Amino acid sequence: MNQKIIPSPDQERAFRNALGSFATGVTVITSKADIGHVGITANSFSSVSLDPALVLWSVAKGSVRHASFTTGAPFAIHVMARSQDSIATGFAENGLSFENVEFLENPEGIRVIPGCLAVFECTTEALHDAGDHTIVVGRVQRFSHQPGEPLLFAQGKYGRFI
């Protein structure tokens, strides 16, 4: 049975609101594309496999940055700390928001943001079509981790553990 779940715009908003009930962490993904260094904020990050080390995230096909992240180029996923909400907001609004962000470059020339709770430096393992998004599976080449409070997102806004 192939039934459409969202038959009207009013129900699409209700569906988005229902999805917003699930609190997630916030990530910023960075890469290098034809237009230069680019970043995007995403909350669709998930682990896939420990052996081999695989992670995934998804990018909206309607995003002007979609092509920059679906060419197979290496990328870095940054798990944002609570204090990094302005960085996440900057990349949500503008994919070229590096001017006010401290960064280093990894051996592949990808900009890596210091101070994040975790960073996963990846090569593209696979791309999967998924409705209005593309699922990007990354093979982790290097990672770093430090303790701290995560930046959370739920119900359309940033939050924290109480």
C-alpha positions in Angstrom: 0.0 0.0 0.0 1.5 3.3 -1.1 -0.4 5.9 0.9 0.8 9.5 1.1 1.3 10.6 4.8 1.1 14.3 4.2 -1.9 15.2 2.0 -2.1 18.9 2.7 0.1 21.9 3.7 -1.7 22.2 7.0 -0.9 18.6 7.8 2.7 19.1 6.6 3.2 21.8 9.3 1.6 19.4 11.9 3.9 16.7 10.8 7.0 19.0 11.1 5.7 20.0 14.6 5.4 16.3 15.6 8.9 15.6 14.4 10.1 18.6 16.4 9.0 16.8 19.6 12.1 14.6 19.2 15.1 16.5 20.7 18.4 16.1 18.8 21.9 17.3 18.9 23.1 20.0 16.6 25.9 19.6 14.0 27.7 21.8 11.5 29.0 19.9 8.5 31.9 21.6 6.6 33.3 20.7 3.2 35.1 22.3 0.2 33.1 22.7 -3.0 33.4 24.5 -6.3 32.2 27.7 -4.6 34.8 27.4 -1.9 34.6 26.3 1.8 31.0 25.7 2.8 29.1 24.7 5.9 25.6 23.7 6.8 23.7 23.1 10.1 22.0 19.8 10.5 20.3 17.8 13.2 20.0 14.6 11.2 23.3 13.1 12.3 23.4 9.4 13.4 25.9 6.7 13.9 25.7 3.7 11.5 28.4 1.3 12.2 31.4 0.8 14.5 33.3 -1.6 12.1 33.8 0.0 9.7 33.3 3.4 11.4 30.3 4.9 9.5 28.1 7.9 10.3 25.3 9.6 8.4 23.4 12.8 8.0 20.9 14.1 5.5 20.8 17.3 3.3 17.6 18.7 1.8 17.5 18.6 -2.0 15.9 22.1 -1.9 18.9 23.5 -0.1 21.2 25.8 -2.2 24.1 23.8 -0.5 22.8 20.4 -1.6 25.2 20.1 -4.6 28.1 21.1 -2.4 27.6 18.1 -0.1 26.6 15.5 -2.7 29.7 15.5 -4.9 31.6 12.9 -2.9 34.0 15.4 -1.4 35.4 14.8 2.1 33.6 16.6 4.9 33.7 17.1 8.7 30.8 16.7 11.1 31.0 19.0 14.2 28.9 18.1 17.2 28.2 21.5 18.7 28.7 22.5 22.3 26.0 24.5 24.1 28.1 27.6 23.8 28.3 27.3 20.0 24.7 28.2 19.2 25.7 31.3 17.3 28.0 29.2 15.0 25.1 26.8 14.3 22.7 29.7 13.6 25.3 31.3 11.3 25.6 28.2 9.2 21.9 27.6 9.2 21.4 31.0 7.6 24.6 31.2 5.4 26.8 28.4 4.2 29.8 30.7 3.8 29.7 31.9 7.4 33.4 31.3 8.2 34.3 35.0 8.6 33.4 35.0 12.4 34.4 31.4 13.1 37.8 30.2 14.2 38.9 27.1 12.2 41.8 24.9 11.3 42.3 23.0 8.1 42.7 19.2 8.1 45.1 17.4 5.7 42.3 17.3 3.0 41.8 21.0 3.2 38.4 20.8 5.1 37.8 23.5 7.7 37.5 22.1 11.2 36.0 24.1 14.0 37.8 23.8 17.4 35.9 23.6 20.7 33.2 21.2 19.5 32.2 18.2 21.6 33.2 15.9 18.8 34.5 16.1 15.2 34.2 13.3 12.7 36.4 13.8 9.6 34.9 11.7 6.8 35.2 10.6 3.2 31.9 10.0 1.4 31.0 6.3 1.6 27.6 6.4 -0.1 24.7 8.7 -1.1 21.1 7.5 -0.9 18.0 9.2 -2.4 15.4 9.6 0.4 12.4 11.7 -0.7 13.2 15.4 -0.4 16.6 14.7 1.1 19.8 12.9 0.2 21.3 10.7 3.0 25.1 11.1 3.1 27.0 8.2 4.6 30.5 9.0 5.8 33.5 6.7 6.5 35.2 8.2 9.6 38.9 8.8 8.9 39.7 10.7 12.1 37.7 11.9 15.1 38.2 13.9 18.3 36.1 14.2 21.4 36.0 16.3 24.5 33.5 16.5 27.4 30.9 19.3 27.7 27.3 20.2 27.4 25.7 19.6 24.0 23.7 22.1 22.0 20.2 20.6 21.6 17.4 21.4 19.2 13.7 20.7 19.8 10.4 22.4 18.9 12.1 24.8 16.6 14.6 26.2 19.0 17.9 25.5 20.8 17.7 24.2 24.4 19.6 22.3 27.0 19.2 19.6 29.7 17.5 21.0 32.8 
